[in-house]
Amino acid sequence: MAMELEDQGAPVRAAVQELGIIGAGLMGSGIAQVAAVAGITVRLFDTQAGAADRGIAGISKQLDKRVAREKMTRAEADAAIERIHPVGTLAEAATGDAVVEAVIELIDIKQQVFAELAEAAGPHTLLATNTSALPITDIAATATGPERIVGMHFFSPVPAMGLVEVVRGYRTSDATVDRALGLASQLGKESILVSRDDAGFVTSRLMTVIVQEATRLVEEGLSTPKEIDRACQLAFGHKMGPFATMDLTGVDVSLRAGNSIFEQSNDPRFAPPQLLKRMVAAGDLGRKTGKGFYDYRNEANA
Ligand SMILES: NC(=O)c1ccc[n+]([C@@H]2O[C@H](COP(=O)([O-])OP(=O)(O)OC[C@H]3O[C@@H](n4cnc5c(N)ncnc54)[C@H](O)[C@@H]3O)[C@@H](O)[C@H]2O)c1
């Protein structure tokens, strides 16, 4: 039984027992997995027919692997899957203690989702967005009760990555920030608090600087992607260098992230290097197209 706390005169639960997730793609499914494993009932909604079922099938496969590696028992995996319910409407996903949104990174769509969530959810439901870089204040701008809207930026793959960046929007209340930190911890994650929703928050801003500066080093002929990746691994202990990372997540994704931070901040530090623009224009997007900074058409070259 969850403990009851007082939040501005209204009772709220200390621990989340029922979580709604909007968007059953890569991130939504990952968040559903960690929540279900943590004992939380999950309602998963996606506008695309069959996406929630596909998400659950993917989670089931992931949990099978964990059982095979003896990280969890068969009974624990089965119980986790049974906690995840695909639902057909956003309103059904909004009936729990908290909702995490993980839909496509477009401001108009996120604003629409939050306007609907704010109407459908109870007044004390925590509403979190997993946006990578859009301002929480903008996402919450058209919703009623923006004080309960907060950023919870998870990382991919969610079950493996330890951090959640909790981001405060202009109107986010202290109680909401506390509850988001609590939910992150319930999901087995560490968190950092970002006290203002400036472009790129902390992690996307840092990553943008790293990948852009690494690209400029190559443009200026100081070194090669392979050497710079080795330097980051051996000198800084990074698991993966910036070029291998861009190739994995998509050179276009890096360019879009940099552009978004540059446009929001108007700060020349974040102006994307020409090489990134030319690679995207030419279709060298990384592993997904067979070539990025490395050539994957013959894996021996990578
Ligand atoms: N992929 C990453 O590494 C990563 C990391 C951190 C944060 N994010 C952020 O997480 C969010 C989701 O990213 P993703 O990689 O999971 O994308 P994805 O494309 O894998 O999944 C998005 C899902 O949202 C669904 N969707 C779209 N509009 C919807 C709506 N109105 N209602 C319900 N569902 C809707 C789509 O059908 C799709 O299944 C984005 O904001 C992204 O920036 C992504």
The ligand as an SDF file (V2000), in Angstrom:
LIG
                    3D

 44 48  0  0  0  0  0  0  0  0999 V2000
   16.0250    7.1680  -29.4440 N   0  0  0  0  0  0  0  0  0  0  0  0
   16.7950    7.6730  -28.4680 C   0  0  0  0  0  0  0  0  0  0  0  0
   17.9760    7.3230  -28.3080 O   0  0  0  0  0  0  0  0  0  0  0  0
   16.2000    8.6770  -27.5030 C   0  0  0  0  0  0  0  0  0  0  0  0
   16.8740    8.9440  -26.3000 C   0  0  0  0  0  0  0  0  0  0  0  0
   16.2950    9.8350  -25.3950 C   0  0  0  0  0  0  0  0  0  0  0  0
   15.1000   10.4570  -25.6870 C   0  0  0  0  0  0  0  0  0  0  0  0
   14.4710   10.2120  -26.8720 N   0  0  0  0  0  0  0  0  0  0  0  0
   13.1970   10.8720  -27.1340 C   0  0  0  0  0  0  0  0  0  0  0  0
   12.1450    9.9480  -26.8910 O   0  0  0  0  0  0  0  0  0  0  0  0
   11.0440   10.2450  -27.7420 C   0  0  0  0  0  0  0  0  0  0  0  0
   10.6690    8.9940  -28.5150 C   0  0  0  0  0  0  0  0  0  0  0  0
   11.7900    8.5470  -29.2500 O   0  0  0  0  0  0  0  0  0  0  0  0
   11.8900    7.0510  -29.8260 P   0  0  0  0  0  0  0  0  0  0  0  0
   13.2960    6.8850  -30.2530 O   0  0  0  0  0  0  0  0  0  0  0  0
   11.2740    6.0860  -28.8680 O   0  0  0  0  0  0  0  0  0  0  0  0
   10.9530    7.1810  -31.1180 O   0  0  0  0  0  0  0  0  0  0  0  0
   10.1980    5.9890  -31.9210 P   0  0  0  0  0  0  0  0  0  0  0  0
    9.9760    6.5420  -33.2740 O   0  0  0  0  0  0  0  0  0  0  0  0
   10.8920    4.6990  -31.7360 O   0  0  0  0  0  0  0  0  0  0  0  0
    8.7740    5.8880  -31.1600 O   0  0  0  0  0  0  0  0  0  0  0  0
    7.8230    6.9070  -31.1580 C   0  0  0  0  0  0  0  0  0  0  0  0
    6.4430    6.2410  -31.0740 C   0  0  0  0  0  0  0  0  0  0  0  0
    5.4830    7.2560  -30.7960 O   0  0  0  0  0  0  0  0  0  0  0  0
    4.3090    6.9400  -31.5230 C   0  0  0  0  0  0  0  0  0  0  0  0
    3.4980    8.1470  -31.6310 N   0  0  0  0  0  0  0  0  0  0  0  0
    3.6590    9.1860  -32.4740 C   0  0  0  0  0  0  0  0  0  0  0  0
    2.7270   10.1370  -32.2120 N   0  0  0  0  0  0  0  0  0  0  0  0
    1.9700    9.6610  -31.1920 C   0  0  0  0  0  0  0  0  0  0  0  0
    0.8840   10.1900  -30.4400 C   0  0  0  0  0  0  0  0  0  0  0  0
    0.3550   11.3790  -30.7350 N   0  0  0  0  0  0  0  0  0  0  0  0
    0.3580    9.4370  -29.4440 N   0  0  0  0  0  0  0  0  0  0  0  0
    0.8970    8.2240  -29.1550 C   0  0  0  0  0  0  0  0  0  0  0  0
    1.9310    7.6800  -29.8080 N   0  0  0  0  0  0  0  0  0  0  0  0
    2.4630    8.4060  -30.8090 C   0  0  0  0  0  0  0  0  0  0  0  0
    4.8120    6.3880  -32.8460 C   0  0  0  0  0  0  0  0  0  0  0  0
    3.8060    5.6160  -33.4810 O   0  0  0  0  0  0  0  0  0  0  0  0
    6.0060    5.5630  -32.3860 C   0  0  0  0  0  0  0  0  0  0  0  0
    5.6490    4.2160  -32.1100 O   0  0  0  0  0  0  0  0  0  0  0  0
   11.4800   11.4340  -28.6060 C   0  0  0  0  0  0  0  0  0  0  0  0
   11.0370   12.6170  -27.9990 O   0  0  0  0  0  0  0  0  0  0  0  0
   12.9990   11.3460  -28.5540 C   0  0  0  0  0  0  0  0  0  0  0  0
   13.6200   12.5920  -28.7840 O   0  0  0  0  0  0  0  0  0  0  0  0
   14.9860    9.3110  -27.7780 C   0  0  0  0  0  0  0  0  0  0  0  0
  1  2  1  0
  2  3  2  0
  2  4  1  0
  4  5  1  0
  4 44  2  0
  5  6  2  0
  6  7  1  0
  7  8  2  0
  8  9  1  0
  8 44  1  0
  9 10  1  0
  9 42  1  0
 10 11  1  0
 11 12  1  0
 11 40  1  0
 12 13  1  0
 13 14  1  0
 14 15  2  0
 14 16  1  0
 14 17  1  0
 17 18  1  0
 18 19  2  0
 18 20  1  0
 18 21  1  0
 21 22  1  0
 22 23  1  0
 23 24  1  0
 23 38  1  0
 24 25  1  0
 25 26  1  0
 25 36  1  0
 26 27  1  0
 26 35  1  0
 27 28  2  0
 28 29  1  0
 29 30  1  0
 29 35  2  0
 30 31  1  0
 30 32  2  0
 32 33  1  0
 33 34  2  0
 34 35  1  0
 36 37  1  0
 36 38  1  0
 38 39  1  0
 40 41  1  0
 40 42  1  0
 42 43  1  0
M  CHG  2   8   1  16  -1
M  END
$$$$
